[in-house]
Amino acid sequence: MIAPVISAEAVSIRYESRDRDSHLAVDDVTFEVRQGERFVLLGPSGCGKTSLLMSIAGFIKPVSGNLQVRGKRILGPGPDRAVVFQDFDQLFPWRTVVGNLNYAAKLALGLRGDEARQRSLRYLELVGIRDAADRYPHQLSGGMKQRAAIARALSVEPALLLLDEPFGAVDEITRTNLQRELVRICDSESMTVIMVTHSIPEAVYLADRVMVMSSGPGRIQEIVDTSAIDGFGHPEFGSTVEQLRLLLEDGSTPAVRKNAQGAQR
């Protein structure tokens, strides 16, 4: 049996502060993410979605539980996990677009010169901005910057792509285009993705499964299989959006959270 890419068992995340009491962000969550799956974390602000994503990235250490990538405990960041944030300014402004990708290839894969450039150009082609390879970040639109950031993340061939609301700050048309591009890239590259979003329609469109989290401290309310929905026009798209909306509204009901949590064990 193939081990899951990510395995989380009874994971809790707590923030300590000198000025106030500690804050429990994520409470006792258990789930797995499979190879090639698009797994979306959905929930209200403050439910711990980003905290959980950053723990998977290795930036935050859980206070309890076991969090593994391909069967190995996560002890810190690694090249097997690449992160794309919501912020447009993720690229080094003093490097060209291809220079940003070349630098990532050098650090993660030890590639240099023409070998690195050709690899970088391949991934810029994949996200549709090869023509912008020699531009600097300030010469790009917000959508192009996000494409470049995704290309850079993909170029190091991570086991897992982590996306923290990567389309949240772009206009609606650009967002829709980027969503379609992400689906195409994931399908062509068999990429495993964990993504955070506040948008219910985006979650339904992009995900194979959606993990709905309750308001903080974040707990699993339910994991919903959306793999059969292949587009906004799918007959079950609207009803699934409504199902997830109702789950979010019920997030404060302790019995619902307890039953859903137990179902994941």
C-alpha positions, 0 to 999 in steps of 0.5 A: 500500500502506498503511503499518503503524501501527508498524514496528520494524526491528532495534530494541535497547534498553539501560539504562545504570547508574553502579553496574553494567554496562549491561543489554540489555533488547531485542535486535534485534527486527523486526516490524510492527503493522497498522491495526486490529490487536490485537497482544499482546506475551507473555513472561516477566518481564524479557524487555523487553515493557514496555521495548519498549512504552515505546519505542513510546510515546516514553519510551525511546530505542532504542540501535539500529534504526529504530522508526516510527509511520505511517512517521515515526521515533519521537522522543518521546511524542505524542498519536498514541499513548496509554498505559494502565498497570497502576496504578489511580492514573493519574487526577488525584485532584483532578479528577472522572472527566469532568474528567480526560477534559476535561483530556486533550481540552484538551491534545491537541485544544484542546477546552473547555467543553461541547464537551469535556464532551460528547466525554468523556461519549461515551467514558465511555458507550463504556466503560460508566461514564457514570453515574460522570462526576462522581465522583472517582477515590477513589470508584471501584473498581479496574475502574472506574478502568481503564475511565476510564483507557481512556476518557481514552486513547481520547478523544484519538483516538490512532492507537495504544492502548498497554496495559501489563498494564491488567487485571493487578491486578483480580479475575478476574471484573472482568478477564474483563469488561474483556477483553470490553469491550476487544474490543467497543471495539476492534471498534467504533472500529477501534482499533489496540492493542499490549498487554503481558501475562503471561497466555497465555489473555488473549493468545489471547483478545484478540490478532489476533497474539501476539509471543512473546518469549524471556527477557532480553535479549528477542528475538522467538521467534515471532509467532503468528496468533490472529485466527481465535479469537473467544472462550474457547470456540473449538475451537482456544483450548486448543491455541493456549494450549498452543502458546504455553506451549511456545514460552515454555518453549523461549525459552532455545533459541538456535536457535529464537530465531535461526530465529524472528528471521530469519522476521520479516526 
